[in-house]
Amino acid sequence: YSLTFKRPANGPNMPLSLTAHKVAVTPMGEMLRLSSTLELAGFDSSINRRRVEATRRAAQEYLPGVDKLELLEIWRGFRPASPDGLPLIGRSQLFSNLIVATGHGMLGMTHGPITGKLVAQIVAGQPPEIDLSALSPARFS
């Protein structure tokens, strides 16, 4: 979930991680974004108001007055996760010029550097540094 507010003059000027409540706070120019929760809901894009309010309450503990801020936008996105929890890295069986690198779930930023290196090796025609058979996009065919 992501909640975007009009940023107050005394709002944070650097990103914060409210670790105990799993809420990220990101200043974005004139806006302030709160993001939180992982909800595996298939392709249901409806907004769960309880989750929205829980995020606001958690942030209120650290950022007094957040409950009074003008809410500009609420949205939720889909997690790029695979059924077995492993990323998909490798060439597509359908299109030889398509290399797949997805499904990292919450670890996309963490696994991004090694994934980029593996994709670069595939593009360059070099053998990947590790055996990618367990990560093959074809494993779900």
N, CA, C and O atoms as a GROMACS GRO file, in nm:
protein
  564
    1TYR      N    1   0.083  -0.119   0.000
    1TYR     CA    2   0.000   0.000   0.000
    1TYR      C    3   0.087   0.124   0.000
    1TYR      O    4   0.195   0.126   0.059
    2SER      N    5   0.040   0.226  -0.066
    2SER     CA    6   0.111   0.353  -0.073
    2SER      C    7   0.011   0.465  -0.050
    2SER      O    8  -0.092   0.474  -0.117
    3LEU      N    9   0.042   0.551   0.046
    3LEU     CA   10  -0.042   0.666   0.078
    3LEU      C   11   0.042   0.790   0.053
    3LEU      O   12   0.150   0.805   0.109
    4THR      N   13  -0.008   0.879  -0.031
    4THR     CA   14   0.065   1.002  -0.063
    4THR      C   15  -0.012   1.121  -0.007
    4THR      O   16  -0.132   1.138  -0.031
    5PHE      N   17   0.061   1.204   0.067
    5PHE     CA   18   0.004   1.321   0.133
    5PHE      C   19   0.071   1.447   0.083
    5PHE      O   20   0.181   1.443   0.028
    6LYS      N   21   0.004   1.559   0.104
    6LYS     CA   22   0.070   1.688   0.087
    6LYS      C   23   0.170   1.698   0.202
    6LYS      O   24   0.134   1.682   0.318
    7ARG      N   25   0.295   1.726   0.169
    7ARG     CA   26   0.401   1.727   0.270
    7ARG      C   27   0.394   1.855   0.353
    7ARG      O   28   0.389   1.965   0.298
    8PRO      N   29   0.394   1.840   0.486
    8PRO     CA   30   0.392   1.959   0.572
    8PRO      C   31   0.529   2.026   0.572
    8PRO      O   32   0.631   1.963   0.544
    9ALA      N   33   0.530   2.154   0.603
    9ALA     CA   34   0.656   2.230   0.606
    9ALA      C   35   0.757   2.170   0.702
    9ALA      O   36   0.877   2.176   0.677
   10ASN      N   37   0.710   2.112   0.811
   10ASN     CA   38   0.801   2.053   0.909
   10ASN      C   39   0.815   1.902   0.892
   10ASN      O   40   0.861   1.833   0.983
   11GLY      N   41   0.776   1.850   0.775
   11GLY     CA   42   0.785   1.706   0.750
   11GLY      C   43   0.929   1.660   0.731
   11GLY      O   44   1.018   1.743   0.713
   12PRO      N   45   0.952   1.530   0.734
   12PRO     CA   46   1.088   1.479   0.718
   12PRO      C   47   1.144   1.516   0.581
   12PRO      O   48   1.071   1.524   0.483
   13ASN      N   49   1.275   1.539   0.576
   13ASN     CA   50   1.340   1.574   0.449
   13ASN      C   51   1.431   1.462   0.399
   13ASN      O   52   1.506   1.481   0.303
   14MET      N   53   1.424   1.347   0.465
   14MET     CA   54   1.499   1.230   0.418
   14MET      C   55   1.414   1.106   0.443
   14MET      O   56   1.327   1.107   0.531
   15PRO      N   57   1.437   0.999   0.367
   15PRO     CA   58   1.358   0.877   0.387
   15PRO      C   59   1.378   0.819   0.527
   15PRO      O   60   1.486   0.828   0.585
   16LEU      N   61   1.272   0.761   0.578
   16LEU     CA   62   1.275   0.696   0.710
   16LEU      C   63   1.219   0.556   0.698
   16LEU      O   64   1.131   0.529   0.615
   17SER      N   65   1.269   0.466   0.781
   17SER     CA   66   1.213   0.332   0.791
   17SER      C   67   1.162   0.314   0.933
   17SER      O   68   1.240   0.311   1.028
   18LEU      N   69   1.032   0.301   0.947
   18LEU     CA   70   0.971   0.278   1.078
   18LEU      C   71   0.965   0.127   1.096
   18LEU      O   72   0.859   0.065   1.083
   19THR      N   73   1.079   0.070   1.126
   19THR     CA   74   1.101  -0.074   1.122
   19THR      C   75   1.002  -0.153   1.207
   19THR      O   76   0.951  -0.255   1.162
   20ALA      N   77   0.974  -0.107   1.327
   20ALA     CA   78   0.883  -0.181   1.415
   20ALA      C   79   0.746  -0.201   1.352
   20ALA      O   80   0.679  -0.301   1.378
   21HIS      N   81   0.703  -0.106   1.269
   21HIS     CA   82   0.571  -0.114   1.206
   21HIS      C   83   0.578  -0.146   1.057
   21HIS      O   84   0.475  -0.153   0.990
   22LYS      N   85   0.699  -0.165   1.006
   22LYS     CA   86   0.718  -0.198   0.864
   22LYS      C   87   0.655  -0.092   0.773
   22LYS      O   88   0.582  -0.124   0.679
   23VAL      N   89   0.686   0.033   0.803
   23VAL     CA   90   0.636   0.146   0.723
   23VAL      C   91   0.756   0.225   0.673
   23VAL      O   92   0.846   0.259   0.751
   24ALA      N   93   0.758   0.254   0.545
   24ALA     CA   94   0.861   0.340   0.486
   24ALA      C   95   0.802   0.479   0.465
   24ALA      O   96   0.687   0.492   0.422
   25VAL      N   97   0.881   0.580   0.496
   25VAL     CA   98   0.839   0.720   0.480
   25VAL      C   99   0.933   0.783   0.378
   25VAL      O  100   1.055   0.784   0.398
   26THR      N  101   0.878   0.835   0.269
   26THR     CA  102   0.960   0.891   0.163
   26THR      C  103   0.914   1.032   0.128
   26THR      O  104   0.804   1.049   0.075
   27PRO      N  105   0.997   1.134   0.157
   27PRO     CA  106   0.963   1.268   0.110
   27PRO      C  107   0.986   1.276  -0.040
   27PRO      O  108   1.086   1.228  -0.092
   28MET      N  109   0.890   1.337  -0.110
   28MET     CA  110   0.897   1.347  -0.256
   28MET      C  111   0.858   1.488  -0.296
   28MET      O  112   0.744   1.513  -0.337
   29GLY      N  113   0.952   1.581  -0.284
   29GLY     CA  114   0.922   1.720  -0.316
   29GLY      C  115   0.814   1.774  -0.225
   29GLY      O  116   0.833   1.781  -0.104
   30GLU      N  117   0.701   1.812  -0.283
   30GLU     CA  118   0.589   1.868  -0.206
   30GLU      C  119   0.500   1.759  -0.147
   30GLU      O  120   0.397   1.789  -0.085
   31MET      N  121   0.540   1.633  -0.166
   31MET     CA  122   0.457   1.522  -0.118
   31MET      C  123   0.534   1.437  -0.017
   31MET      O  124   0.656   1.444  -0.009
   32LEU      N  125   0.459   1.358   0.057
   32LEU     CA  126   0.515   1.265   0.154
   32LEU      C  127   0.445   1.132   0.133
   32LEU      O  128   0.322   1.124   0.136
   33ARG      N  129   0.523   1.027   0.111
   33ARG     CA  130   0.464   0.896   0.085
   33ARG      C  131   0.490   0.802   0.202
   33ARG      O  132   0.602   0.794   0.254
   34LEU      N  133   0.385   0.732   0.243
   34LEU     CA  134   0.396   0.623   0.340
   34LEU      C  135   0.368   0.495   0.263
   34LEU      O  136   0.269   0.486   0.190
   35SER      N  137   0.452   0.397   0.279
   35SER     CA  138   0.425   0.268   0.214
   35SER      C  139   0.447   0.157   0.315
   35SER      O  140   0.533   0.165   0.402
   36SER      N  141   0.365   0.053   0.301
   36SER     CA  142   0.371  -0.057   0.397
   36SER      C  143   0.299  -0.179   0.345
   36SER      O  144   0.235  -0.176   0.240
   37THR      N  145   0.310  -0.282   0.416
   37THR     CA  146   0.242  -0.412   0.406
   37THR      C  147   0.266  -0.486   0.275
   37THR      O  148   0.279  -0.428   0.167
   38LEU      N  149   0.270  -0.613   0.291
   38LEU     CA  150   0.276  -0.707   0.180
   38LEU      C  151   0.147  -0.787   0.188
   38LEU      O  152   0.123  -0.858   0.285
   39GLU      N  153   0.066  -0.775   0.086
   39GLU     CA  154  -0.060  -0.846   0.085
   39GLU      C  155  -0.065  -0.930  -0.041
   39GLU      O  156  -0.065  -0.877  -0.152
   40LEU      N  157  -0.069  -1.060  -0.025
   40LEU     CA  158  -0.079  -1.150  -0.140
   40LEU      C  159  -0.227  -1.173  -0.167
   40LEU      O  160  -0.293  -1.254  -0.101
   41ALA      N  161  -0.279  -1.100  -0.264
   41ALA     CA  162  -0.423  -1.102  -0.292
   41ALA      C  163  -0.452  -1.135  -0.437
   41ALA      O  164  -0.556  -1.095  -0.490
   42GLY      N  165  -0.361  -1.208  -0.502
   42GLY     CA  166  -0.383  -1.239  -0.642
   42GLY      C  167  -0.387  -1.112  -0.724
   42GLY      O  168  -0.299  -1.027  -0.712
   43PHE      N  169  -0.489  -1.099  -0.808
   43PHE     CA  170  -0.501  -0.980  -0.892
   43PHE      C  171  -0.613  -0.888  -0.844
   43PHE      O  172  -0.668  -0.810  -0.922
   44ASP      N  173  -0.647  -0.898  -0.717
   44ASP     CA  174  -0.748  -0.811  -0.658
   44ASP      C  175  -0.683  -0.677  -0.626
   44ASP      O  176  -0.594  -0.670  -0.541
   45SER      N  177  -0.725  -0.572  -0.693
   45SER     CA  178  -0.664  -0.440  -0.673
   45SER      C  179  -0.746  -0.350  -0.580
   45SER      O  180  -0.718  -0.231  -0.569
   46SER      N  181  -0.846  -0.407  -0.514
   46SER     CA  182  -0.928  -0.324  -0.425
   46SER      C  183  -0.845  -0.279  -0.304
   46SER      O  184  -0.749  -0.345  -0.263
   47ILE      N  185  -0.885  -0.166  -0.248
   47ILE     CA  186  -0.814  -0.106  -0.135
   47ILE      C  187  -0.880  -0.153  -0.005
   47ILE      O  188  -1.001  -0.138   0.013
   48ASN      N  189  -0.800  -0.208   0.084
   48ASN     CA  190  -0.847  -0.251   0.216
   48ASN      C  191  -0.830  -0.132   0.311
   48ASN      O  192  -0.718  -0.098   0.349
   49ARG      N  193  -0.940  -0.070   0.349
   49ARG     CA  194  -0.934   0.051   0.432
   49ARG      C  195  -0.868   0.025   0.568
   49ARG      O  196  -0.805   0.114   0.624
   50ARG      N  197  -0.881  -0.096   0.620
   50ARG     CA  198  -0.816  -0.129   0.748
   50ARG      C  199  -0.664  -0.119   0.735
   50ARG      O  200  -0.597  -0.072   0.827
   51ARG      N  201  -0.610  -0.162   0.622
   51ARG     CA  202  -0.465  -0.153   0.601
   51ARG      C  203  -0.422  -0.007   0.589
   51ARG      O  204  -0.317   0.032   0.640
   52VAL      N  205  -0.503   0.073   0.521
   52VAL     CA  206  -0.472   0.215   0.506
   52VAL      C  207  -0.468   0.282   0.644
   52VAL      O  208  -0.374   0.355   0.675
   53GLU      N  209  -0.569   0.257   0.724
   53GLU     CA  210  -0.575   0.319   0.857
   53GLU      C  211  -0.464   0.266   0.948
   53GLU      O  212  -0.411   0.342   1.029
   54ALA      N  213  -0.429   0.140   0.936
   54ALA     CA  214  -0.320   0.084   1.017
   54ALA      C  215  -0.188   0.152   0.982
   54ALA      O  216  -0.106   0.178   1.070
   55THR      N  217  -0.167   0.181   0.855
   55THR     CA  218  -0.045   0.250   0.812
   55THR      C  219  -0.041   0.391   0.869
   55THR      O  220   0.063   0.436   0.919
   56ARG      N  221  -0.152   0.460   0.863
   56ARG     CA  222  -0.159   0.596   0.919
   56ARG      C  223  -0.134   0.596   1.070
   56ARG      O  224  -0.060   0.680   1.121
   57ARG      N  225  -0.196   0.501   1.140
   57ARG     CA  226  -0.177   0.494   1.287
   57ARG      C  227  -0.031   0.465   1.322
   57ARG      O  228   0.024   0.525   1.414
   58ALA      N  229   0.032   0.375   1.248
   58ALA     CA  230   0.172   0.342   1.274
   58ALA      C  231   0.261   0.464   1.254
   58ALA      O  232   0.350   0.490   1.334
   59ALA      N  233   0.237   0.538   1.146
   59ALA     CA  234   0.318   0.657   1.118
   59ALA      C  235   0.293   0.767   1.220
   59ALA      O  236   0.384   0.841   1.255
   60GLN      N  237   0.170   0.777   1.268
   60GLN     CA  238   0.133   0.880   1.365
   60GLN      C  239   0.219   0.871   1.491
   60GLN      O  240   0.250   0.972   1.554
   61GLU      N  241   0.258   0.750   1.527
   61GLU     CA  242   0.342   0.730   1.646
   61GLU      C  243   0.476   0.802   1.634
   61GLU      O  244   0.532   0.849   1.733
   62TYR      N  245   0.528   0.811   1.512
   62TYR     CA  246   0.658   0.873   1.487
   62TYR      C  247   0.648   1.012   1.426
   62TYR      O  248   0.737   1.095   1.444
   63LEU      N  249   0.539   1.036   1.356
   63LEU     CA  250   0.519   1.164   1.287
   63LEU      C  251   0.386   1.224   1.332
   63LEU      O  252   0.287   1.218   1.259
   64PRO      N  253   0.384   1.284   1.450
   64PRO     CA  254   0.258   1.342   1.500
   64PRO      C  255   0.199   1.439   1.398
   64PRO      O  256   0.270   1.521   1.338
   65GLY      N  257   0.070   1.428   1.380
   65GLY     CA  258   0.001   1.516   1.285
   65GLY      C  259  -0.023   1.452   1.150
   65GLY      O  260  -0.093   1.510   1.067
   66VAL      N  261   0.034   1.333   1.126
   66VAL     CA  262   0.014   1.269   0.995
   66VAL      C  263  -0.134   1.236   0.973
   66VAL      O  264  -0.180   1.228   0.859
   67ASP      N  265  -0.208   1.218   1.081
   67ASP     CA  266  -0.350   1.189   1.068
   67ASP      C  267  -0.430   1.309   1.018
   67ASP      O  268  -0.545   1.295   0.976
   68LYS      N  269  -0.370   1.427   1.022
   68LYS     CA  270  -0.438   1.549   0.978
   68LYS      C  271  -0.393   1.594   0.837
   68LYS      O  272  -0.448   1.689   0.782
   69LEU      N  273  -0.295   1.526   0.781
   69LEU     CA  274  -0.243   1.566   0.650
   69LEU      C  275  -0.344   1.541   0.539
   69LEU      O  276  -0.426   1.449   0.547
   70GLU      N  277  -0.338   1.623   0.437
   70GLU     CA  278  -0.425   1.607   0.320
   70GLU      C  279  -0.380   1.486   0.240
   70GLU      O  280  -0.269   1.483   0.188
   71LEU      N  281  -0.467   1.386   0.230
   71LEU     CA  282  -0.438   1.264   0.155
   71LEU      C  283  -0.462   1.289   0.007
   71LEU      O  284  -0.574   1.323  -0.033
   72LEU      N  285  -0.359   1.272  -0.074
   72LEU     CA  286  -0.369   1.298  -0.218
   72LEU      C  287  -0.400   1.172  -0.298
   72LEU      O  288  -0.472   1.176  -0.398
   73GLU      N  289  -0.344   1.059  -0.253
   73GLU     CA  290  -0.359   0.936  -0.333
   73GLU      C  291  -0.336   0.813  -0.247
   73GLU      O  292  -0.252   0.813  -0.157
   74ILE      N  293  -0.414   0.709  -0.275
   74ILE     CA  294  -0.392   0.576  -0.217
   74ILE      C  295  -0.383   0.479  -0.334
   74ILE      O  296  -0.467   0.483  -0.424
   75TRP      N  297  -0.285   0.394  -0.332
   75TRP     CA  298  -0.279   0.289  -0.433
   75TRP      C  299  -0.208   0.167  -0.378
   75TRP      O  300  -0.140   0.174  -0.275
   76ARG      N  301  -0.224   0.059  -0.446
   76ARG     CA  302  -0.152  -0.063  -0.413
   76ARG      C  303  -0.107  -0.127  -0.542
   76ARG      O  304  -0.174  -0.117  -0.645
   77GLY      N  305   0.006  -0.191  -0.536
   77GLY     CA  306   0.059  -0.256  -0.655
   77GLY      C  307   0.065  -0.406  -0.636
   77GLY      O  308   0.045  -0.458  -0.526
   78PHE      N  309   0.094  -0.473  -0.743
   78PHE     CA  310   0.109  -0.618  -0.738
   78PHE      C  311   0.255  -0.652  -0.715
   78PHE      O  312   0.344  -0.586  -0.768
   79ARG      N  313   0.280  -0.755  -0.638
   79ARG     CA  314   0.416  -0.800  -0.610
   79ARG      C  315   0.463  -0.891  -0.723
   79ARG      O  316   0.391  -0.983  -0.762
   80PRO      N  317   0.582  -0.867  -0.774
   80PRO     CA  318   0.636  -0.954  -0.879
   80PRO      C  319   0.693  -1.081  -0.816
   80PRO      O  320   0.815  -1.098  -0.808
   81ALA      N  321   0.605  -1.170  -0.772
   81ALA     CA  322   0.649  -1.292  -0.705
   81ALA      C  323   0.608  -1.414  -0.786
   81ALA      O  324   0.505  -1.414  -0.853
   82SER      N  325   0.689  -1.517  -0.778
   82SER     CA  326   0.660  -1.641  -0.849
   82SER      C  327   0.594  -1.740  -0.752
   82SER      O  328   0.604  -1.723  -0.631
   83PRO      N  329   0.528  -1.843  -0.804
   83PRO     CA  330   0.462  -1.940  -0.716
   83PRO      C  331   0.558  -2.012  -0.621
   83PRO      O  332   0.518  -2.050  -0.510
   84ASP      N  333   0.682  -2.032  -0.662
   84ASP     CA  334   0.778  -2.103  -0.575
   84ASP      C  335   0.869  -2.010  -0.497
   84ASP      O  336   0.957  -2.055  -0.424
   85GLY      N  337   0.848  -1.879  -0.512
   85GLY     CA  338   0.927  -1.783  -0.435
   85GLY      C  339   1.064  -1.750  -0.493
   85GLY      O  340   1.135  -1.666  -0.439
   86LEU      N  341   1.102  -1.816  -0.601
   86LEU     CA  342   1.232  -1.790  -0.665
   86LEU      C  343   1.212  -1.699  -0.785
   86LEU      O  344   1.108  -1.704  -0.851
   87PRO      N  345   1.311  -1.615  -0.815
   87PRO     CA  346   1.298  -1.530  -0.933
   87PRO      C  347   1.305  -1.612  -1.062
   87PRO      O  348   1.347  -1.728  -1.062
   88LEU      N  349   1.264  -1.551  -1.169
   88LEU     CA  350   1.275  -1.609  -1.303
   88LEU      C  351   1.384  -1.532  -1.376
   88LEU      O  352   1.372  -1.412  -1.396
   89ILE      N  353   1.490  -1.602  -1.414
   89ILE     CA  354   1.601  -1.538  -1.485
   89ILE      C  355   1.643  -1.630  -1.599
   89ILE      O  356   1.678  -1.745  -1.577
   90GLY      N  357   1.640  -1.577  -1.720
   90GLY     CA  358   1.683  -1.655  -1.836
   90GLY      C  359   1.609  -1.613  -1.961
   90GLY      O  360   1.524  -1.523  -1.959
   91ARG      N  361   1.642  -1.679  -2.070
   91ARG     CA  362   1.577  -1.650  -2.199
   91ARG      C  363   1.436  -1.706  -2.205
   91ARG      O  364   1.407  -1.812  -2.149
   92SER      N  365   1.350  -1.634  -2.272
   92SER     CA  366   1.214  -1.679  -2.297
   92SER      C  367   1.218  -1.793  -2.397
   92SER      O  368   1.299  -1.793  -2.490
   93GLN      N  369   1.130  -1.891  -2.380
   93GLN     CA  370   1.118  -1.999  -2.478
   93GLN      C  371   1.043  -1.952  -2.603
   93GLN      O  372   1.061  -2.008  -2.711
   94LEU      N  373   0.960  -1.849  -2.588
   94LEU     CA  374   0.880  -1.802  -2.700
   94LEU      C  375   0.951  -1.702  -2.789
   94LEU      O  376   0.931  -1.701  -2.911
   95PHE      N  377   1.036  -1.618  -2.730
   95PHE     CA  378   1.103  -1.513  -2.805
   95PHE      C  379   1.251  -1.516  -2.773
   95PHE      O  380   1.291  -1.490  -2.660
   96SER      N  381   1.333  -1.547  -2.871
   96SER     CA  382   1.477  -1.563  -2.847
   96SER      C  383   1.545  -1.432  -2.808
   96SER      O  384   1.652  -1.433  -2.748
   97ASN      N  385   1.483  -1.320  -2.842
   97ASN     CA  386   1.544  -1.191  -2.808
   97ASN      C  387   1.488  -1.132  -2.678
   97ASN      O  388   1.509  -1.014  -2.649
   98LEU      N  389   1.419  -1.214  -2.599
   98LEU     CA  390   1.362  -1.168  -2.472
   98LEU      C  391   1.431  -1.240  -2.356
   98LEU      O  392   1.431  -1.363  -2.349
   99ILE      N  393   1.488  -1.162  -2.267
   99ILE     CA  394   1.548  -1.218  -2.146
   99ILE      C  395   1.461  -1.175  -2.029
   99ILE      O  396   1.432  -1.057  -2.011
  100VAL      N  397   1.421  -1.272  -1.949
  100VAL     CA  398   1.332  -1.249  -1.836
  100VAL      C  399   1.414  -1.234  -1.709
  100VAL      O  400   1.506  -1.312  -1.684
  101ALA      N  401   1.382  -1.135  -1.629
  101ALA     CA  402   1.446  -1.114  -1.498
  101ALA      C  403   1.340  -1.052  -1.408
  101ALA      O  404   1.330  -0.930  -1.398
  102THR      N  405   1.261  -1.135  -1.343
  102THR     CA  406   1.148  -1.088  -1.262
  102THR      C  407   1.120  -1.186  -1.149
  102THR      O  408   1.186  -1.288  -1.135
  103GLY      N  409   1.021  -1.152  -1.068
  103GLY     CA  410   0.976  -1.244  -0.964
  103GLY      C  411   1.058  -1.241  -0.837
  103GLY      O  412   1.058  -1.338  -0.761
  104HIS      N  413   1.128  -1.132  -0.813
  104HIS     CA  414   1.213  -1.122  -0.694
  104HIS      C  415   1.135  -1.087  -0.567
  104HIS      O  416   1.192  -1.084  -0.458
  105GLY      N  417   1.006  -1.061  -0.582
  105GLY     CA  418   0.924  -1.028  -0.465
  105GLY      C  419   0.977  -0.905  -0.393
  105GLY      O  420   1.002  -0.802  -0.456
  106MET      N  421   0.993  -0.916  -0.262
  106MET     CA  422   1.040  -0.802  -0.182
  106MET      C  423   1.191  -0.784  -0.190
  106MET      O  424   1.245  -0.690  -0.132
  107LEU      N  425   1.260  -0.872  -0.262
  107LEU     CA  426   1.406  -0.866  -0.266
  107LEU      C  427   1.461  -0.812  -0.398
  107LEU      O  428   1.577  -0.833  -0.430
  108GLY      N  429   1.378  -0.742  -0.474
  108GLY     CA  430   1.422  -0.689  -0.602
  108GLY      C  431   1.543  -0.599  -0.592
  108GLY      O  432   1.637  -0.613  -0.670
  109MET      N  433   1.542  -0.507  -0.500
  109MET     CA  434   1.657  -0.416  -0.484
  109MET      C  435   1.780  -0.491  -0.433
  109MET      O  436   1.892  -0.460  -0.472
  110THR      N  437   1.758  -0.588  -0.348
  110THR     CA  438   1.869  -0.666  -0.292
  110THR      C  439   1.934  -0.754  -0.399
  110THR      O  440   2.056  -0.762  -0.408
  111HIS      N  441   1.851  -0.820  -0.479
  111HIS     CA  442   1.902  -0.912  -0.581
  111HIS      C  443   1.928  -0.844  -0.715
  111HIS      O  444   1.978  -0.908  -0.808
  112GLY      N  445   1.895  -0.716  -0.726
  112GLY     CA  446   1.913  -0.644  -0.851
  112GLY      C  447   2.054  -0.650  -0.907
  112GLY      O  448   2.070  -0.677  -1.026
  113PRO      N  449   2.158  -0.625  -0.827
  113PRO     CA  450   2.294  -0.625  -0.882
  113PRO      C  451   2.336  -0.759  -0.942
  113PRO      O  452   2.389  -0.763  -1.052
  114ILE      N  453   2.313  -0.869  -0.871
  114ILE     CA  454   2.353  -0.999  -0.926
  114ILE      C  455   2.265  -1.037  -1.044
  114ILE      O  456   2.312  -1.098  -1.140
  115THR      N  457   2.137  -1.000  -1.039
  115THR     CA  458   2.049  -1.028  -1.153
  115THR      C  459   2.097  -0.952  -1.276
  115THR      O  460   2.102  -1.008  -1.385
  116GLY      N  461   2.134  -0.826  -1.257
  116GLY     CA  462   2.186  -0.747  -1.369
  116GLY      C  463   2.312  -0.808  -1.427
  116GLY      O  464   2.329  -0.811  -1.549
  117LYS      N  465   2.399  -0.857  -1.342
  117LYS     CA  466   2.523  -0.921  -1.388
  117LYS      C  467   2.491  -1.048  -1.467
  117LYS      O  468   2.551  -1.073  -1.572
  118LEU      N  469   2.398  -1.129  -1.417
  118LEU     CA  470   2.362  -1.252  -1.487
  118LEU      C  471   2.298  -1.222  -1.622
  118LEU      O  472   2.328  -1.289  -1.722
  119VAL      N  473   2.210  -1.123  -1.626
  119VAL     CA  474   2.148  -1.084  -1.753
  119VAL      C  475   2.254  -1.034  -1.851
  119VAL      O  476   2.249  -1.067  -1.969
  120ALA      N  477   2.348  -0.954  -1.803
  120ALA     CA  478   2.456  -0.905  -1.890
  120ALA      C  479   2.537  -1.021  -1.947
  120ALA      O  480   2.576  -1.018  -2.063
  121GLN      N  481   2.562  -1.122  -1.866
  121GLN     CA  482   2.636  -1.239  -1.914
  121GLN      C  483   2.557  -1.313  -2.022
  121GLN      O  484   2.614  -1.358  -2.121
  122ILE      N  485   2.426  -1.326  -2.002
  122ILE     CA  486   2.342  -1.392  -2.102
  122ILE      C  487   2.344  -1.312  -2.232
  122ILE      O  488   2.362  -1.369  -2.340
  123VAL      N  489   2.326  -1.181  -2.223
  123VAL     CA  490   2.325  -1.094  -2.341
  123VAL      C  491   2.458  -1.104  -2.416
  123VAL      O  492   2.460  -1.106  -2.539
  124ALA      N  493   2.568  -1.109  -2.342
  124ALA     CA  494   2.702  -1.114  -2.403
  124ALA      C  495   2.737  -1.253  -2.455
  124ALA      O  496   2.843  -1.272  -2.514
  125GLY      N  497   2.649  -1.350  -2.434
  125GLY     CA  498   2.677  -1.485  -2.480
  125GLY      C  499   2.777  -1.559  -2.392
  125GLY      O  500   2.833  -1.661  -2.433
  126GLN      N  501   2.799  -1.509  -2.274
  126GLN     CA  502   2.891  -1.573  -2.179
  126GLN      C  503   2.813  -1.671  -2.091
  126GLN      O  504   2.693  -1.652  -2.068
  127PRO      N  505   2.879  -1.774  -2.042
  127PRO     CA  506   2.809  -1.861  -1.948
  127PRO      C  507   2.783  -1.786  -1.817
  127PRO      O  508   2.874  -1.723  -1.763
  128PRO      N  509   2.661  -1.792  -1.766
  128PRO     CA  510   2.633  -1.724  -1.639
  128PRO      C  511   2.721  -1.776  -1.526
  128PRO      O  512   2.762  -1.893  -1.526
  129GLU      N  513   2.748  -1.690  -1.433
  129GLU     CA  514   2.835  -1.720  -1.319
  129GLU      C  515   2.782  -1.835  -1.234
  129GLU      O  516   2.859  -1.906  -1.170
  130ILE      N  517   2.651  -1.852  -1.232
  130ILE     CA  518   2.590  -1.962  -1.156
  130ILE      C  519   2.496  -2.040  -1.248
  130ILE      O  520   2.456  -1.991  -1.353
  131ASP      N  521   2.463  -2.161  -1.208
  131ASP     CA  522   2.368  -2.244  -1.282
  131ASP      C  523   2.228  -2.184  -1.265
  131ASP      O  524   2.177  -2.174  -1.154
  132LEU      N  525   2.168  -2.144  -1.375
  132LEU     CA  526   2.037  -2.078  -1.370
  132LEU      C  527   1.920  -2.174  -1.392
  132LEU      O  528   1.806  -2.130  -1.403
  133SER      N  529   1.945  -2.304  -1.398
  133SER     CA  530   1.837  -2.397  -1.430
  133SER      C  531   1.722  -2.390  -1.329
  133SER      O  532   1.606  -2.403  -1.368
  134ALA      N  533   1.752  -2.370  -1.202
  134ALA     CA  534   1.646  -2.362  -1.100
  134ALA      C  535   1.565  -2.232  -1.112
  134ALA      O  536   1.456  -2.221  -1.056
  135LEU      N  537   1.619  -2.134  -1.186
  135LEU     CA  538   1.552  -2.005  -1.202
  135LEU      C  539   1.491  -1.988  -1.341
  135LEU      O  540   1.441  -1.881  -1.374
  136SER      N  541   1.496  -2.092  -1.421
  136SER     CA  542   1.449  -2.084  -1.559
  136SER      C  543   1.303  -2.041  -1.568
  136SER      O  544   1.218  -2.094  -1.496
  137PRO      N  545   1.273  -1.944  -1.654
  137PRO     CA  546   1.133  -1.905  -1.675
  137PRO      C  547   1.049  -2.020  -1.728
  137PRO      O  548   0.927  -2.019  -1.714
  138ALA      N  549   1.112  -2.120  -1.789
  138ALA     CA  550   1.039  -2.233  -1.847
  138ALA      C  551   0.992  -2.333  -1.741
  138ALA      O  552   0.919  -2.426  -1.773
  139ARG      N  553   1.034  -2.316  -1.617
  139ARG     CA  554   0.999  -2.416  -1.515
  139ARG      C  555   0.849  -2.422  -1.485
  139ARG      O  556   0.803  -2.518  -1.423
  140PHE      N  557   0.774  -2.323  -1.527
  140PHE     CA  558   0.630  -2.324  -1.504
  140PHE      C  559   0.552  -2.361  -1.631
  140PHE      O  560   0.428  -2.356  -1.631
  141SER      N  561   0.621  -2.397  -1.736
  141SER     CA  562   0.555  -2.432  -1.863
  141SER      C  563   0.487  -2.567  -1.853
  141SER      O  564   0.426  -2.613  -1.950
   0.00000   0.00000   0.00000
